[in-house]
């Protein structure tokens, strides 16, 4: 799934490709005007090992500053001859980012299985974590003492729900770690 949006922008975009697989938005590990290194993950149902539910490929791309990023033909590793090889250095910050992103994808699979259709999962923010941690009575107490805020929040949520509609392609789910 070649998308300009990065997973680190607080949205994980998925698109099912079969009953057992779903493409996931690229994880951009390194990026500048003319080169980038991405990991393109895929969530899979792995019958041999259910814990191994994510696979993917690394892509190192080059372009001119006015071109858009596009996929390219790759050179298969089977073409490497004796005495040759490929070396791909991943910096520590890039590896940490990749590890964090993959943990979220494993968690998504454990919670949801293979996402069906196209979905956007919103990452947990500190604000969402705080709201999610409140009990129903705490929310009621807060909203009862702040009627104006409660009314405004309800209006915004209803407008959001109306715009969202029931289309499977536009379902947005809030993901909590």
URMOKA-V200392 format. One record per residue. N is the residue number from 1. RES is the residue in three letters. SS is DSSP state (alpha for helix, beta for strand, coil for the rest). OMEGA is omega in whole degrees, -180 to 180 (* if undefined). Layout:
BEGIN
n=N res=RES ss=SS omega=OMEGA
n=N res=RES ss=SS omega=OMEGA
END
This chain:
BEGIN
n=1 res=UNK ss=coil omega=-178
n=2 res=UNK ss=coil omega=-180
n=3 res=UNK ss=coil omega=178
n=4 res=UNK ss=coil omega=-179
n=5 res=UNK ss=coil omega=178
n=6 res=UNK ss=coil omega=178
n=7 res=UNK ss=alpha omega=-177
n=8 res=UNK ss=alpha omega=178
n=9 res=UNK ss=alpha omega=176
n=10 res=UNK ss=coil omega=176
n=11 res=UNK ss=beta omega=172
n=12 res=UNK ss=beta omega=180
n=13 res=UNK ss=beta omega=177
n=14 res=UNK ss=beta omega=176
n=15 res=UNK ss=beta omega=-179
n=16 res=UNK ss=beta omega=178
n=17 res=UNK ss=coil omega=175
n=18 res=UNK ss=coil omega=176
n=19 res=UNK ss=coil omega=-175
n=20 res=UNK ss=coil omega=-177
n=21 res=UNK ss=beta omega=174
n=22 res=UNK ss=beta omega=173
n=23 res=UNK ss=beta omega=-179
n=24 res=UNK ss=beta omega=179
n=25 res=UNK ss=coil omega=-178
n=26 res=UNK ss=coil omega=171
n=27 res=UNK ss=beta omega=-178
n=28 res=UNK ss=beta omega=-176
n=29 res=UNK ss=beta omega=-178
n=30 res=UNK ss=beta omega=-174
n=31 res=UNK ss=beta omega=167
n=32 res=UNK ss=coil omega=-173
n=33 res=UNK ss=coil omega=-174
n=34 res=UNK ss=coil omega=179
n=35 res=UNK ss=beta omega=173
n=36 res=UNK ss=beta omega=175
n=37 res=UNK ss=beta omega=179
n=38 res=UNK ss=beta omega=168
n=39 res=UNK ss=beta omega=-179
n=40 res=UNK ss=beta omega=-176
n=41 res=UNK ss=beta omega=174
n=42 res=UNK ss=beta omega=176
n=43 res=UNK ss=beta omega=-176
n=44 res=UNK ss=beta omega=166
n=45 res=UNK ss=coil omega=-178
n=46 res=UNK ss=coil omega=-176
n=47 res=UNK ss=coil omega=-178
n=48 res=UNK ss=coil omega=-178
n=49 res=UNK ss=coil omega=-176
n=50 res=UNK ss=coil omega=177
n=51 res=UNK ss=coil omega=-179
n=52 res=UNK ss=coil omega=-171
n=53 res=UNK ss=coil omega=179
n=54 res=UNK ss=beta omega=172
n=55 res=UNK ss=beta omega=179
n=56 res=UNK ss=beta omega=179
n=57 res=UNK ss=beta omega=172
n=58 res=UNK ss=beta omega=175
n=59 res=UNK ss=beta omega=173
n=60 res=UNK ss=beta omega=-173
n=61 res=UNK ss=beta omega=174
n=62 res=UNK ss=beta omega=177
n=63 res=UNK ss=coil omega=172
n=64 res=UNK ss=coil omega=-175
n=65 res=UNK ss=coil omega=-179
n=66 res=UNK ss=coil omega=-179
n=67 res=UNK ss=coil omega=173
n=68 res=UNK ss=coil omega=176
n=69 res=UNK ss=coil omega=176
n=70 res=UNK ss=coil omega=179
n=71 res=UNK ss=coil omega=-174
n=72 res=UNK ss=coil omega=173
n=73 res=UNK ss=coil omega=-179
n=74 res=UNK ss=coil omega=175
n=75 res=UNK ss=coil omega=-176
n=76 res=UNK ss=coil omega=179
n=77 res=UNK ss=alpha omega=177
n=78 res=UNK ss=alpha omega=178
n=79 res=UNK ss=alpha omega=179
n=80 res=UNK ss=coil omega=-179
n=81 res=UNK ss=coil omega=177
n=82 res=UNK ss=coil omega=180
n=83 res=UNK ss=coil omega=178
n=84 res=UNK ss=coil omega=176
n=85 res=UNK ss=coil omega=175
n=86 res=UNK ss=coil omega=175
n=87 res=UNK ss=coil omega=179
n=88 res=UNK ss=coil omega=179
n=89 res=UNK ss=coil omega=175
n=90 res=UNK ss=coil omega=-178
n=91 res=UNK ss=coil omega=-176
n=92 res=UNK ss=alpha omega=179
n=93 res=UNK ss=alpha omega=178
n=94 res=UNK ss=alpha omega=179
n=95 res=UNK ss=alpha omega=177
n=96 res=UNK ss=alpha omega=177
n=97 res=UNK ss=alpha omega=-180
n=98 res=UNK ss=alpha omega=180
n=99 res=UNK ss=alpha omega=179
n=100 res=UNK ss=alpha omega=-179
n=101 res=UNK ss=alpha omega=-180
n=102 res=UNK ss=alpha omega=176
n=103 res=UNK ss=alpha omega=179
n=104 res=UNK ss=alpha omega=179
n=105 res=UNK ss=alpha omega=176
n=106 res=UNK ss=alpha omega=177
n=107 res=UNK ss=alpha omega=177
n=108 res=UNK ss=alpha omega=179
n=109 res=UNK ss=alpha omega=179
n=110 res=UNK ss=alpha omega=-177
n=111 res=UNK ss=alpha omega=-170
n=112 res=UNK ss=alpha omega=-169
n=113 res=UNK ss=coil omega=178
n=114 res=UNK ss=coil omega=178
n=115 res=UNK ss=coil omega=-180
n=116 res=UNK ss=coil omega=-179
n=117 res=UNK ss=coil omega=176
n=118 res=UNK ss=beta omega=-180
n=119 res=UNK ss=beta omega=172
n=120 res=UNK ss=beta omega=177
n=121 res=UNK ss=beta omega=-179
n=122 res=UNK ss=beta omega=-180
n=123 res=UNK ss=coil omega=178
n=124 res=UNK ss=coil omega=173
n=125 res=UNK ss=coil omega=177
n=126 res=UNK ss=alpha omega=180
n=127 res=UNK ss=alpha omega=179
n=128 res=UNK ss=alpha omega=179
n=129 res=UNK ss=alpha omega=179
n=130 res=UNK ss=alpha omega=-180
n=131 res=UNK ss=alpha omega=-179
n=132 res=UNK ss=alpha omega=-179
n=133 res=UNK ss=alpha omega=-180
n=134 res=UNK ss=coil omega=174
n=135 res=UNK ss=coil omega=178
n=136 res=UNK ss=alpha omega=-179
n=137 res=UNK ss=alpha omega=177
n=138 res=UNK ss=alpha omega=178
n=139 res=UNK ss=alpha omega=179
n=140 res=UNK ss=alpha omega=180
n=141 res=UNK ss=alpha omega=-180
n=142 res=UNK ss=alpha omega=-177
n=143 res=UNK ss=alpha omega=178
n=144 res=UNK ss=alpha omega=179
n=145 res=UNK ss=alpha omega=180
n=146 res=UNK ss=coil omega=-174
n=147 res=UNK ss=alpha omega=-179
n=148 res=UNK ss=alpha omega=179
n=149 res=UNK ss=alpha omega=179
n=150 res=UNK ss=alpha omega=179
n=151 res=UNK ss=alpha omega=179
n=152 res=UNK ss=alpha omega=180
n=153 res=UNK ss=alpha omega=179
n=154 res=UNK ss=alpha omega=178
n=155 res=UNK ss=alpha omega=180
n=156 res=UNK ss=alpha omega=179
n=157 res=UNK ss=alpha omega=178
n=158 res=UNK ss=alpha omega=176
n=159 res=UNK ss=alpha omega=177
n=160 res=UNK ss=alpha omega=-179
n=161 res=UNK ss=alpha omega=179
n=162 res=UNK ss=alpha omega=179
n=163 res=UNK ss=alpha omega=-178
n=164 res=UNK ss=alpha omega=-179
n=165 res=UNK ss=coil omega=-177
n=166 res=UNK ss=coil omega=-179
n=167 res=UNK ss=coil omega=-179
n=168 res=UNK ss=alpha omega=-179
n=169 res=UNK ss=alpha omega=-176
n=170 res=UNK ss=alpha omega=-180
n=171 res=UNK ss=coil omega=177
n=172 res=UNK ss=beta omega=179
n=173 res=UNK ss=beta omega=178
n=174 res=UNK ss=beta omega=-178
n=175 res=UNK ss=coil omega=176
n=176 res=UNK ss=coil omega=179
n=177 res=UNK ss=coil omega=*
END
